[in-house]
Amino acid sequence: RLKIAKIKEEGQSQANLGFVYIISNIGVFGEDVYKIGMTKHLNPVAYIQKMGDFSLPFDYDIHAVIQSDDPVTLASRLHQEFSNKRINKINMHKDFFKVNLGEIEAACRKFHKGDFKLNSTTEAKEWRQSVAMSKSDKKKAA
């Protein structure tokens, strides 16, 4: 019985396992706008990349992917922490917030006791290259 209980407990733990992610897209949403989401996909990076493949002109920058035994609760706590900074106040499924990354990091550390790495660099490579090309085109036209 103990062995069966342990197997059930481990299975339940695996069923709850997931990821909370922090992403941005400066070319689409501007600076200091972050999506705080969660997924139970086994490859969260591939999931994030797929989210922006066809519907956005630029890729997302991934700032953190936090593995959690309870990603739903972690994401919910983060959303609640920044509820006053939510961009869409009507549709609660649009989890974008106008907040700086330092505040997000502090909240993540407050609600998640495990280790994670936060990438503070916003590469936005294609957007930056596009802006530079637009400036170059304007100079040529002038």
Accessible surface in RSA format (square Angstrom, percent):
REM  Atomic radii and reference values for relative SASA: ProtOr
REM  Chains: A
REM  Algorithm: Lee & Richards
REM  Probe-radius: 1.40
REM  Slices: 20
REM RES _ NUM      All-atoms   Total-Side   Main-Chain    Non-polar    All polar
REM                ABS   REL    ABS   REL    ABS   REL    ABS   REL    ABS   REL
RES ARG A   1   246.18 103.4 206.85 105.4  39.33  93.7  79.40 108.5 166.78 101.1
RES LEU A   2   158.53  88.3 152.55 109.1   5.98  15.0 153.11 107.5   5.41  14.6
RES LYS A   3   158.96  77.5 152.05  93.3   6.91  16.4  99.55  89.6  59.41  63.3
RES ILE A   4   105.10  59.8 105.10  78.3   0.00   0.0 105.10  75.7   0.00   0.0
RES ALA A   5    55.60  51.1  47.36  73.1   8.24  18.7  51.84  73.0   3.77  10.0
RES LYS A   6   129.45  63.2 125.34  76.9   4.11   9.8  75.44  67.9  54.01  57.5
RES ILE A   7   106.14  60.4 103.86  77.4   2.28   5.5 104.00  74.9   2.14   5.8
RES LYS A   8   146.46  71.5 134.75  82.7  11.71  27.9  86.93  78.2  59.54  63.4
RES GLU A   9   127.86  73.4 119.96  90.8   7.90  18.8  40.77  78.9  87.09  71.1
RES GLU A  10    93.23  53.5  90.33  68.3   2.90   6.9  41.57  80.4  51.66  42.2
RES GLY A  11    39.62  48.9   0.00   N/A  39.62  48.9  33.18  91.1   6.44  14.4
RES GLN A  12   107.59  60.2 103.65  75.8   3.94   9.4  41.88  89.2  65.71  49.8
RES SER A  13    52.84  44.7  46.47  62.0   6.37  14.7  27.30  58.1  25.54  35.8
RES GLN A  14   127.59  71.3 113.96  83.3  13.62  32.4  41.65  88.6  85.94  65.2
RES ALA A  15    62.03  57.0  39.18  60.5  22.85  52.0  52.06  73.3   9.97  26.4
RES ASN A  16    55.11  38.0  54.96  53.1   0.15   0.4   5.57  13.4  49.54  47.9
RES LEU A  17    48.96  27.3  41.70  29.8   7.25  18.2  41.70  29.3   7.25  19.5
RES GLY A  18     0.76   0.9   0.00   N/A   0.76   0.9   0.76   2.1   0.00   0.0
RES PHE A  19    30.82  15.4  30.82  19.1   0.00   0.0  30.82  18.7   0.00   0.0
RES VAL A  20     0.00   0.0   0.00   0.0   0.00   0.0   0.00   0.0   0.00   0.0
RES TYR A  21     5.14   2.4   5.14   2.9   0.00   0.0   0.00   0.0   5.14   6.3
RES ILE A  22     0.00   0.0   0.00   0.0   0.00   0.0   0.00   0.0   0.00   0.0
RES ILE A  23     0.00   0.0   0.00   0.0   0.00   0.0   0.00   0.0   0.00   0.0
RES SER A  24     7.14   6.0   5.22   7.0   1.92   4.4   7.14  15.2   0.00   0.0
RES ASN A  25     2.15   1.5   0.94   0.9   1.21   2.9   1.20   2.9   0.95   0.9
RES ILE A  26    19.23  10.9  13.35   9.9   5.88  14.2  13.35   9.6   5.88  15.9
RES GLY A  27    24.02  29.6   0.00   N/A  24.02  29.6   0.18   0.5  23.84  53.4
RES VAL A  28    54.49  35.9  21.60  19.6  32.89  79.3  25.76  22.4  28.73  77.9
RES PHE A  29    71.49  35.8  46.99  29.1  24.50  63.8  53.59  32.5  17.90  51.2
RES GLY A  30    30.72  37.9   0.00   N/A  30.72  37.9  27.36  75.1   3.36   7.5
RES GLU A  31   120.00  68.9 111.85  84.6   8.14  19.4  30.55  59.1  89.44  73.0
RES ASP A  32    63.53  44.5  57.65  57.4   5.88  13.9   3.43   8.1  60.10  59.9
RES VAL A  33     7.42   4.9   6.39   5.8   1.03   2.5   6.39   5.5   1.03   2.8
RES TYR A  34    13.05   6.1  12.83   7.3   0.22   0.6   0.99   0.7  12.06  14.9
RES LYS A  35    26.38  12.9  26.01  16.0   0.37   0.9  11.55  10.4  14.83  15.8
RES ILE A  36     0.00   0.0   0.00   0.0   0.00   0.0   0.00   0.0   0.00   0.0
RES GLY A  37     3.34   4.1   0.00   N/A   3.34   4.1   3.34   9.2   0.00   0.0
RES MET A  38    57.41  29.7  40.46  26.8  16.95  40.4  17.46  14.8  39.95  52.9
RES THR A  39     6.43   4.6   1.25   1.3   5.18  12.3   5.46   7.3   0.97   1.5
RES LYS A  40    98.48  48.0  78.12  47.9  20.36  48.5  52.38  47.2  46.09  49.1
RES HIS A  41   100.94  55.2  93.07  64.7   7.88  20.2  70.25  72.4  30.69  35.7
RES LEU A  42   171.30  95.4 147.53 105.5  23.77  59.7 147.99 103.9  23.31  62.7
RES ASN A  43    86.80  59.9  81.55  78.8   5.25  12.6  28.81  69.3  57.99  56.1
RES PRO A  44    12.60   9.2  12.60  11.5   0.00   0.0  12.60  10.4   0.00   0.0
RES VAL A  45    62.00  40.8  62.00  56.1   0.00   0.0  62.00  53.9   0.00   0.0
RES ALA A  46    44.66  41.1  39.60  61.1   5.06  11.5  40.48  57.0   4.18  11.1
RES TYR A  47    64.07  29.9  57.94  33.0   6.14  16.0  29.38  22.1  34.69  42.8
RES ILE A  48     1.06   0.6   0.97   0.7   0.09   0.2   0.97   0.7   0.09   0.2
RES GLN A  49   109.81  61.4  99.85  73.0   9.97  23.7  38.86  82.7  70.95  53.8
RES LYS A  50   154.39  75.3 144.48  88.7   9.91  23.6  87.76  79.0  66.63  71.0
RES MET A  51    53.58  27.7  29.89  19.8  23.69  56.4  27.16  23.1  26.42  35.0
RES GLY A  52     3.42   4.2   0.00   N/A   3.42   4.2   1.93   5.3   1.49   3.3
RES ASP A  53    78.73  55.1  52.82  52.6  25.91  61.3   9.12  21.5  69.60  69.4
RES PHE A  54   199.81 100.0 163.46 101.2  36.35  94.6 168.11 101.9  31.70  90.7
RES SER A  55    87.34  73.8  53.94  72.0  33.40  76.9  53.77 114.5  33.57  47.0
RES LEU A  56    39.08  21.8  24.65  17.6  14.44  36.3  27.00  19.0  12.08  32.5
RES PRO A  57    96.47  70.3  64.72  59.0  31.75 115.4  77.20  63.7  19.27 119.8
RES PHE A  58    37.05  18.5  35.06  21.7   1.99   5.2  37.05  22.5   0.00   0.0
RES ASP A  59    93.84  65.7  84.57  84.2   9.27  21.9  28.27  66.5  65.57  65.4
RES TYR A  60    34.47  16.1  15.18   8.6  19.30  50.2   2.57   1.9  31.90  39.3
RES ASP A  61    20.23  14.2  18.04  18.0   2.19   5.2   4.57  10.8  15.66  15.6
RES ILE A  62    47.04  26.8  33.29  24.8  13.74  33.1  33.29  24.0  13.74  37.3
RES HIS A  63     1.89   1.0   0.00   0.0   1.89   4.8   0.77   0.8   1.12   1.3
RES ALA A  64     3.81   3.5   0.00   0.0   3.81   8.7   3.81   5.4   0.00   0.0
RES VAL A  65    44.85  29.5  20.66  18.7  24.19  58.3  20.66  18.0  24.19  65.6
RES ILE A  66     0.55   0.3   0.02   0.0   0.53   1.3   0.55   0.4   0.00   0.0
RES GLN A  67   100.22  56.0  86.88  63.5  13.34  31.8  25.20  53.6  75.02  56.9
RES SER A  68    11.32   9.6   7.43   9.9   3.89   9.0   3.89   8.3   7.43  10.4
RES ASP A  69    98.36  68.9  90.44  90.0   7.92  18.7  26.82  63.1  71.54  71.3
RES ASP A  70    69.80  48.9  67.81  67.5   1.99   4.7  28.59  67.3  41.22  41.1
RES PRO A  71     1.21   0.9   1.21   1.1   0.00   0.0   1.21   1.0   0.00   0.0
RES VAL A  72    84.32  55.5  82.32  74.5   2.00   4.8  82.98  72.1   1.34   3.6
RES THR A  73    50.01  35.6  47.28  47.9   2.73   6.5  29.43  39.5  20.58  31.1
RES LEU A  74     8.93   5.0   5.99   4.3   2.94   7.4   8.39   5.9   0.54   1.5
RES ALA A  75     3.59   3.3   3.59   5.5   0.00   0.0   3.59   5.1   0.00   0.0
RES SER A  76    60.02  50.7  54.16  72.3   5.86  13.5  22.43  47.8  37.59  52.7
RES ARG A  77   115.34  48.4 112.72  57.5   2.62   6.2  19.30  26.4  96.04  58.2
RES LEU A  78     0.00   0.0   0.00   0.0   0.00   0.0   0.00   0.0   0.00   0.0
RES HIS A  79    30.59  16.7  29.70  20.6   0.89   2.3  17.94  18.5  12.65  14.7
RES GLN A  80   137.69  77.0 125.14  91.5  12.55  29.9  41.49  88.3  96.20  73.0
RES GLU A  81    72.32  41.5  47.06  35.6  25.26  60.2  10.36  20.0  61.96  50.6
RES PHE A  82     9.19   4.6   9.19   5.7   0.00   0.0   9.19   5.6   0.00   0.0
RES SER A  83    61.61  52.1  54.65  72.9   6.96  16.0  29.40  62.6  32.21  45.1
RES ASN A  84   113.08  78.0  87.13  84.2  25.95  62.5  44.00 105.9  69.07  66.8
RES LYS A  85    66.20  32.3  58.84  36.1   7.36  17.5  41.55  37.4  24.65  26.3
RES ARG A  86    18.31   7.7  14.39   7.3   3.92   9.3   2.88   3.9  15.43   9.4
RES ILE A  87    89.62  51.0  65.46  48.8  24.17  58.2  70.71  50.9  18.92  51.3
RES ASN A  88    51.06  35.2  45.11  43.6   5.95  14.3  16.25  39.1  34.81  33.6
RES LYS A  89   116.33  56.8  99.91  61.3  16.42  39.1  92.15  82.9  24.18  25.8
RES ILE A  90   159.36  90.7 137.38 102.3  21.98  53.0 139.83 100.7  19.53  53.0
RES ASN A  91    55.07  38.0  49.27  47.6   5.80  14.0  18.55  44.6  36.52  35.3
RES MET A  92   102.16  52.9  89.95  59.5  12.20  29.1  73.23  62.3  28.93  38.3
RES HIS A  93   158.53  86.6 142.47  99.0  16.05  41.1  92.20  95.0  66.32  77.2
RES LYS A  94   101.82  49.7 101.14  62.1   0.68   1.6  45.06  40.6  56.76  60.5
RES ASP A  95    19.24  13.5  19.24  19.1   0.00   0.0   0.00   0.0  19.24  19.2
RES PHE A  96    33.55  16.8  33.55  20.8   0.00   0.0  33.55  20.3   0.00   0.0
RES PHE A  97     0.00   0.0   0.00   0.0   0.00   0.0   0.00   0.0   0.00   0.0
RES LYS A  98   113.23  55.2 106.32  65.2   6.90  16.4  78.22  70.4  35.01  37.3
RES VAL A  99     5.32   3.5   0.00   0.0   5.32  12.8   5.30   4.6   0.02   0.1
RES ASN A 100    69.59  48.0  67.19  64.9   2.40   5.8  22.96  55.3  46.63  45.1
RES LEU A 101    17.70   9.9  15.60  11.2   2.11   5.3  15.64  11.0   2.07   5.6
RES GLY A 102    46.42  57.2   0.00   N/A  46.42  57.2  33.73  92.6  12.69  28.4
RES GLU A 103    63.11  36.2  54.85  41.5   8.26  19.7  33.43  64.7  29.68  24.2
RES ILE A 104     0.00   0.0   0.00   0.0   0.00   0.0   0.00   0.0   0.00   0.0
RES GLU A 105    55.34  31.8  55.34  41.9   0.00   0.0   8.18  15.8  47.16  38.5
RES ALA A 106    64.64  59.4  51.18  79.0  13.46  30.6  59.22  83.4   5.42  14.4
RES ALA A 107     3.95   3.6   1.45   2.2   2.50   5.7   3.39   4.8   0.56   1.5
RES CYS A 108     0.00   0.0   0.00   0.0   0.00   0.0   0.00   0.0   0.00   0.0
RES ARG A 109   106.41  44.7  95.93  48.9  10.48  24.9  53.55  73.2  52.85  32.0
RES LYS A 110   115.05  56.1  98.23  60.3  16.82  40.1  73.79  66.4  41.26  43.9
RES PHE A 111    47.97  24.0  30.87  19.1  17.10  44.5  32.65  19.8  15.32  43.8
RES HIS A 112    26.93  14.7  22.20  15.4   4.73  12.1  13.76  14.2  13.18  15.3
RES LYS A 113   175.12  85.4 138.24  84.8  36.87  87.8 113.57 102.2  61.54  65.6
RES GLY A 114    37.97  46.8   0.00   N/A  37.97  46.8  28.85  79.2   9.12  20.4
RES ASP A 115   140.72  98.6 107.91 107.4  32.81  77.6  41.55  97.8  99.17  98.9
RES PHE A 116    18.34   9.2   1.83   1.1  16.51  42.9  12.89   7.8   5.44  15.6
RES LYS A 117   170.20  83.0 152.94  93.8  17.26  41.1 118.04 106.2  52.16  55.6
RES LEU A 118    28.07  15.6   6.95   5.0  21.12  53.1   6.95   4.9  21.12  56.8
RES ASN A 119    61.68  42.5  59.47  57.5   2.21   5.3  15.65  37.7  46.04  44.5
RES SER A 120    86.99  73.5  67.11  89.6  19.88  45.8  32.34  68.9  54.65  76.6
RES THR A 121    87.31  62.1  78.83  79.9   8.48  20.2  53.84  72.3  33.47  50.6
RES THR A 122    33.06  23.5  23.37  23.7   9.68  23.1  12.71  17.1  20.35  30.8
RES GLU A 123   100.69  57.8  94.12  71.2   6.56  15.6  33.22  64.3  67.46  55.1
RES ALA A 124    11.42  10.5   2.58   4.0   8.85  20.1  11.29  15.9   0.13   0.4
RES LYS A 125   122.50  59.8 114.56  70.3   7.93  18.9  61.14  55.0  61.36  65.4
RES GLU A 126    91.02  52.3  88.02  66.6   3.00   7.1  33.75  65.3  57.27  46.8
RES TRP A 127    66.45  26.7  66.02  32.0   0.43   1.0  51.79  27.6  14.67  23.8
RES ARG A 128   111.38  46.8 104.48  53.3   6.89  16.4  51.49  70.4  59.89  36.3
RES GLN A 129    93.12  52.1  89.04  65.1   4.08   9.7  37.75  80.3  55.38  42.0
RES SER A 130    45.53  38.5  41.42  55.3   4.10   9.5  22.46  47.8  23.06  32.3
RES VAL A 131    50.31  33.1  48.06  43.5   2.26   5.4  50.24  43.7   0.07   0.2
RES ALA A 132    57.75  53.1  49.02  75.6   8.73  19.9  53.23  75.0   4.52  12.0
RES MET A 133   129.05  66.8 126.50  83.7   2.55   6.1 103.44  87.9  25.61  33.9
RES SER A 134    58.69  49.6  54.51  72.8   4.17   9.6  24.97  53.2  33.72  47.2
RES LYS A 135   128.89  62.9 126.72  77.8   2.17   5.2  75.14  67.6  53.75  57.3
RES SER A 136    45.71  38.6  40.87  54.5   4.85  11.2  26.62  56.7  19.09  26.7
RES ASP A 137    84.11  58.9  79.06  78.7   5.05  12.0  25.74  60.6  58.37  58.2
RES LYS A 138   151.46  73.9 142.94  87.7   8.52  20.3  89.89  80.9  61.57  65.6
RES LYS A 139   167.24  81.6 147.94  90.8  19.29  45.9  95.13  85.6  72.11  76.8
RES LYS A 140   165.02  80.5 130.93  80.3  34.10  81.2  91.16  82.1  73.86  78.7
RES ALA A 141    93.09  85.6  50.87  78.5  42.22  96.0  62.81  88.5  30.28  80.2
RES ALA A 142   119.17 109.6  51.11  78.9  68.06 154.8  86.82 122.3  32.36  85.7
END  Absolute sums over single chains surface
CHAIN  1 A     9579.7       8086.6       1493.1       5376.2       4203.5
END  Absolute sums over all chains
TOTAL          9579.7       8086.6       1493.1       5376.2       4203.5
